[in-house]
Amino acid sequence: DAMVIQNPRYQVTQFGKPVTLSCSQTLNHNVMYWYQQKSSQAPKLLFHYYDKDFNNEADTPDNFQSRRPNTSFCFLDIRSPGLGDAAMYLCATSRDGPDGSGSGANVLTFGAGSRLTVL
Amino acid sequence: RKEVEQDPGPFNVPEGATVAFNCTYSNSASQSFFWYRQDCRKEPKLLMSVYSSGNEDGRFTAQLNRASQYISLLIRDSKLSDSATYLCVVSPGPGGYNKLIFGAGTRLAVHP
């Protein structure tokens, strides 16, 4: 089935040790997002790619970076994880219409998430 | 004030009960509205979009009140499988890949 796949599902790292989380999709969606969700909180958008164009949220710390080498893959790099970065990281995709009208684009398909623990 | 606010709950209801959740949003220019469902330690999944005229999908009914800037979700004949967190989601634009603003969710627990 077409889907959004995140790896690893669970990641344990030490304070300050870089981490990379990956996301792949077979939906051929042109928009990909990374959300951070802490316990009992709303998912918080970190950044998103519209095709190759990177869009950072103003309050996303510099510690978080992203790469999208092709349509199917997107990576989240956390350069120096702190205890406060422990969270579920959710990748999502959506499709914008060919004319940019966004028909159906607001429907997000999420991956199962990568749960990060920082020791 | 948060952009999207929800009562966190939990709402504890017996099977067969009717339960309603409300959500308020602060941006009066918001155009698109949704309810997502999130099971414990799982990803959010779209439950239903919310249309101006209100819409129904089986046991679920969504309503939008633009004047008061709130959205509601009504669940009739609750099932055990309805136990989850329900996220209210708002988009500032009419379409496109506009940023979706998530509420923190309302937790529902349906018991036998």
Interface residues (C-beta under 8 A of the other chain):
Chain A: V31 S40 Q41 A42 P43 K44 L45 H48 Y50 E57 M88 L90 S94 D96 G97 G100 S101 G102 S103 A105 N106 V107 L108 F110 G111 A112 G113 R115
Chain B: V4 P8 S32 F34 R41 K42 E43 P44 K45 L46 S49 L87 S91 G93 P94 G95 G96 Y97 N98 K99 L100 I101 F102 G103 A104 G105
